Amino acid sequence: MKIVNKYIVSNFVSTFYTYLFITAFLIFINYIYQILNSLLLHRPNSHIILNLLLHLLPSVLSLTIPITFLLSVIMCLSILNENKEILTLHTMGLSKIYYTKYLLLISSIIAVLLVYFNGYIVPRSYKNFKFIYFKQIVSKPFISFQNNGVINLQNKKIYTQKVEKDSIFGVYIHNFIDDTSIQTIYAKKANIYADINGNLILYLFDGKITMFNPQLPNEILNLVFKQYKFFVYKSEINKFIPYNKTFREMDNRELLEEFNNSQLPKYKKLVLSEYFLRYTLSFSVLFFSIIGIYLGTKIKKSARSVSFVVSILVILIYYFLLSTSITIIERIEELPLSFISVGTVMQIPNFTMILLCVFISISQKIYENIKKIYTGRIF
């Protein structure tokens, strides 16, 4: 019977490598298109472009591996089902768990490996990619605010949640005044200006200021403001290379440090959402395998075309649920700030997809039973 498992695994592996290359190529093209104008304008050397692509590869693989795994499992089993080979296996007395156990084993191993891959290799590689891109290609001498970006200056750290033209929404500023005073500022909105001396001025609206003394942790001063003017001086911008560091460039250890160093609950939730997002995407390979096994054994006709359509639908639903989970963490203030609560919310896409399969399976059995009863009454 080992021949059966070897045959299924070999079909899966060949399909997986084929579509992994195709999917990765398409996502690569999308990334390159976003920086194409800069490449054409600055015309970097070929080795710089090669370094960019190599550092971009882990980010591409982190997206393509789960997608390709789902497509490959559905494609492999649906083709076997269309050729009546799965029916033959069932006739031989082999259960579904028997001839799919190696697919589940492979997906489990890959999921565990992806935990480290997504948590450390991908952010570090993407960090190097941005460093090469900004320092050797673009080299902008000013601060560039971006969505969910962290900017590190001499004694300041600025986090921006959403950027629209000259306005920022959701601003967190950590101002390390000296060893005995740390100022944390939050504002719902900020307008950005530069004066004639090159200093950066942030006009902050509707926020609060927290003054914290590390040596006196029980003495915390909270101030609420409608308008507040905050300066980032030219000397800070020139002396320290402005680098817009996002959560995506922080590895898991750095995210936990960011979580522990912050005093703002909402910001801490955002850090945790990125932290658990990597676990969700890693273990999605295992959940996609379970879904792919269930759906692949149900498709009996037009295996290739139907597999593509079904895979796209599953991926769209999954990433819709993923964005919903992130939105819940960002906007629902009643959600407790804890590893358990945020981690559970971030696993909603994986658990929901399994529950959906269970629901479809139960509904199908109920329908078949009703059909048998109805048919029996007629005849």
C-alpha positions, 0 to 999 in steps of 0.5 A: 500500500506504500505505492499508493501514498508514494503515487499521491505524494509524487503527483502533489509535489510535481503540481506544487512546484509547477504552480509555486513557480507560476504564483511566485512569478506573478507576485514578483511582477507585482512587486517589481511594478511598484518600484519600476519607476524608481529603477528606470529613473535611477538606473542602479547596477545589475548587482543591486537589482539582483540583491533587491530581488533576492531579499524580496524572495522570502516575502514572496514565498510567505504568500505563495506557499499557502496559496500554492499548497491549497491549489496543489492539494485540490488539483491533485485529488480532484484529478484523481477523483475525475479519473476514478482513481479515488473510487478505486482506492475506496473500493480497495477498502482504503479510507480517506485518512489513509491516502491523504495522511502524508499530505497532512504530514507534509503540511504540518512540517511546512507549517512549523518551519514557516513559523520561524520563516515568517517570524524572523527570515521574512522581516529581516530580509524585507528590512534589507530590501528596503534599506537597499532600495532607499539608500542605494536607489532612492536616497530621499533626504526627508522623512517619508510617512507611510501607513503603519510605519515607525520612524526612529530618530535620535530621541524620538519614535513616531508611529503613523497608522494612516497617511493621506496627503499632508495629514496623518490619522492615528499618530503615536510619538514616543519622545525620550526627553532624558533618562528621567522623563519619557513623553508619549503622545497620541493624536487622532489627526496631525497635519505636517508642515516644514518651516523655512529652517527645515524643521518638521512641524506636526500640528496634533489634534484631539489627543493626550500626553503621558509623562512617565518617569522610569525611576518613579513608575507610580507617578504618571502625568496624563494631559488631554489636548485639542491642539498641540504643536510638536517639532522634529528639528532639522538636526535630528533629520539630517544626523539620523538617516530617516528610516520608515520602519514598519511592523513588517520589518520587525522580527518576532523578538523586536515586536515583543520588545515594541509591545513591552516598551509601549504604554498605549493599549491600542498601539500594543494591540496593533503590535500583537495583531502583526505578531499573531498574523505570522502564526496565522499565515504559517498554520494556514498551510495545514488548514488549507490542506484539510480544506483542499482534501475535503474539496478535492475529493468532492470535485468529479468533473472538469478538475483543473478549471474547477480547482482553480475557481474553488481555490480562488474563492477559498483564498478570497474568503480567507483573506476577507476573514483575515482583514476582518480579524485585523479590523476587529483588533484595531477598532473594537476597544472592548477587546481585552489586551492579552495574548489569548484574546488577540491570538484567538481573534487572529485565528478566526480565518483558520477556524472559520474555514474548517467550520465551513467545511464541517457545515457543508459536509453536514448539510450535504449529508442531510440533503442526501438523507432527505433525498433518499426519504423523498425518493422512497416515498415516490417509489 
